[in-house]
Amino acid sequence: MPRPKGSADLLEDRRRRALALVDSGCSLNEAARRIGCGASSVLRWYRVRRRGGEKALQVRFSPGRPPKLGAKQLQRLVQLLLKGAMARGYRTNLWTTARIALLIAEEFGIRYHPNHIGRLMHRLQWSHQKPERRAIERDESEVEQWKNQQWPGIKKKPLGWAPT
């Protein structure tokens, strides 16, 4: 069973409730069932408390891998992204994950795989944007005219149907 989500206070409270049930005479299995965890977790918390007291039940920081870019570097990255891709010499102002990864490598000397740039952008509260797939030279009036005049003759008609 994975660790439940919640603040450190909620997790500590859960541990304390489970151990209070055990102290009041419930079995490990019964305490675990009421709290919604495994009996092995309750036993582990019981042993930890016996060795280290109540303080040992506190939730410790779960570090994971430290971020590659620090807070100041992220601020600098946002400033660079706001200038636009054309300021970096690209033909369009579209920031792709590959372009952002290259920007990070050039500016900070840190390599990110383009597939992971999305997570980084999400952390910065940026959403990915898809470019509109239309030519700049597109003439809407000509497109409408083509749809009305040419398209009906090209469009596939149901088999066995013919105009009367």
C-alpha positions as CSV (number, residue, x, y, z in Angstrom):
1,M,0.0,0.0,0.0
2,P,1.6,3.3,-1.0
3,R,2.1,6.1,1.5
4,P,-1.0,8.2,1.7
5,K,-0.9,11.8,0.5
6,G,-1.2,14.5,3.1
7,S,0.7,16.9,5.3
8,A,3.2,15.7,7.8
9,D,0.7,16.5,10.6
10,L,-1.9,14.3,9.0
11,L,0.6,11.4,8.7
12,E,1.8,11.8,12.2
13,D,-1.7,11.9,13.5
14,R,-2.5,8.7,11.7
15,R,0.5,7.0,13.3
16,R,-0.5,8.2,16.7
17,R,-4.2,7.1,16.3
18,A,-3.0,3.6,15.2
19,L,-0.7,3.3,18.3
20,A,-3.4,4.6,20.6
21,L,-5.7,1.8,19.3
22,V,-2.9,-0.7,20.0
23,D,-2.4,0.8,23.5
24,S,-6.1,0.5,24.2
25,G,-6.0,-3.2,23.5
26,C,-6.7,-3.6,19.8
27,S,-4.6,-6.1,17.8
28,L,-2.2,-4.8,15.2
29,N,-4.5,-6.1,12.5
30,E,-7.6,-4.4,14.0
31,A,-5.7,-1.1,14.4
32,A,-4.4,-1.3,10.8
33,R,-7.9,-2.0,9.5
34,R,-9.4,0.9,11.3
35,I,-6.7,3.3,10.2
36,G,-6.5,1.9,6.6
37,C,-3.0,0.7,6.5
38,G,-1.0,-2.5,6.8
39,A,-0.4,-4.3,10.1
40,S,3.3,-4.3,9.3
41,S,3.2,-0.5,9.3
42,V,1.5,-0.4,12.7
43,L,4.2,-2.8,14.0
44,R,7.0,-0.7,12.5
45,W,5.5,2.5,14.2
46,Y,5.2,0.6,17.5
47,R,8.8,-0.5,17.4
48,V,10.0,3.0,16.4
49,R,8.1,4.6,19.2
50,R,9.5,2.0,21.7
51,R,13.1,2.8,20.6
52,G,12.8,6.5,20.1
53,G,9.7,7.7,21.9
54,E,7.0,10.0,20.5
55,K,9.5,12.1,18.7
56,A,10.4,9.1,16.5
57,L,6.9,9.1,15.0
58,Q,7.5,12.5,13.3
59,V,7.4,12.4,9.5
60,R,10.9,13.0,8.1
61,F,11.6,14.9,4.9
62,S,11.6,12.6,1.9
63,P,14.2,14.3,-0.3
64,G,14.2,12.6,-3.6
65,R,16.5,13.9,-6.3
66,P,17.4,17.6,-5.8
67,P,16.3,19.8,-8.6
68,K,19.0,20.6,-11.2
69,L,18.1,24.3,-11.4
70,G,18.0,26.5,-8.4
71,A,15.4,29.2,-7.6
72,K,17.5,32.0,-9.1
73,Q,18.3,29.9,-12.2
74,L,14.5,29.3,-12.7
75,Q,13.8,33.0,-12.5
76,R,16.5,33.7,-15.1
77,L,15.0,30.9,-17.3
78,V,11.6,32.5,-17.1
79,Q,13.1,35.9,-18.1
80,L,14.8,34.2,-21.1
81,L,11.6,32.4,-22.1
82,L,9.6,35.6,-21.9
83,K,11.9,37.3,-24.4
84,G,10.7,34.8,-27.0
85,A,12.4,32.1,-29.2
86,M,13.0,34.6,-32.0
87,A,15.4,36.5,-29.6
88,R,17.5,33.4,-29.5
89,G,17.7,33.2,-33.3
90,Y,14.8,30.9,-34.1
91,R,12.5,31.6,-37.1
92,T,9.3,31.3,-35.0
93,N,8.5,32.4,-31.5
94,L,7.5,28.9,-30.5
95,W,9.3,27.4,-27.5
96,T,9.5,23.6,-28.0
97,T,10.8,21.3,-25.3
98,A,13.9,20.7,-27.4
99,R,14.5,24.4,-27.8
100,I,14.1,24.9,-24.0
101,A,16.4,22.1,-23.3
102,L,19.0,23.6,-25.6
103,L,18.5,27.0,-23.9
104,I,19.1,25.5,-20.5
105,A,22.2,23.7,-21.7
106,E,23.7,26.9,-23.2
107,E,22.8,29.3,-20.4
108,F,23.3,27.1,-17.3
109,G,25.4,24.1,-18.5
110,I,22.8,21.7,-17.3
111,R,21.4,19.0,-19.6
112,Y,17.7,18.1,-19.5
113,H,16.1,15.6,-21.8
114,P,13.4,17.3,-23.8
115,N,10.8,14.8,-22.5
116,H,11.4,16.2,-18.9
117,I,11.1,19.8,-19.8
118,G,7.3,19.5,-19.5
119,R,7.6,18.8,-15.8
120,L,9.9,21.7,-15.4
121,M,7.5,24.0,-17.2
122,H,4.6,22.7,-15.1
123,R,6.6,23.6,-11.9
124,L,7.0,27.1,-13.3
125,Q,3.2,27.1,-13.9
126,W,3.6,27.3,-17.7
127,S,1.4,25.3,-19.9
128,H,2.4,23.9,-23.3
129,Q,0.9,25.7,-26.3
130,K,0.3,24.2,-29.7
131,P,0.9,26.4,-32.6
132,E,-1.9,27.1,-35.0
133,R,-1.3,25.1,-38.1
134,R,-2.2,27.8,-40.6
135,A,0.0,29.6,-43.1
136,I,0.6,33.3,-42.4
137,E,-0.3,34.0,-46.1
138,R,-3.7,32.3,-45.8
139,D,-6.5,34.3,-47.3
140,E,-9.8,33.4,-45.5
141,S,-12.0,34.8,-48.3
142,E,-10.4,32.5,-50.9
143,V,-10.7,29.5,-48.6
144,E,-14.4,30.2,-48.2
145,Q,-14.9,30.6,-51.9
146,W,-13.1,27.3,-52.5
147,K,-15.2,25.5,-49.9
148,N,-18.4,26.7,-51.5
149,Q,-17.5,26.2,-55.2
150,Q,-14.9,23.5,-55.5
151,W,-15.4,21.2,-52.5
152,P,-19.0,20.1,-53.3
153,G,-17.8,18.6,-56.6
154,I,-14.8,16.8,-54.9
155,K,-16.7,15.6,-51.8
156,K,-17.5,11.9,-51.8
157,K,-21.1,11.0,-52.1
158,P,-22.9,8.0,-50.6
159,L,-23.0,5.0,-53.0
160,G,-26.3,4.5,-54.9
161,W,-27.3,8.1,-54.5
162,A,-27.7,10.4,-57.4
163,P,-29.3,13.8,-57.7
164,T,-32.7,13.8,-59.4
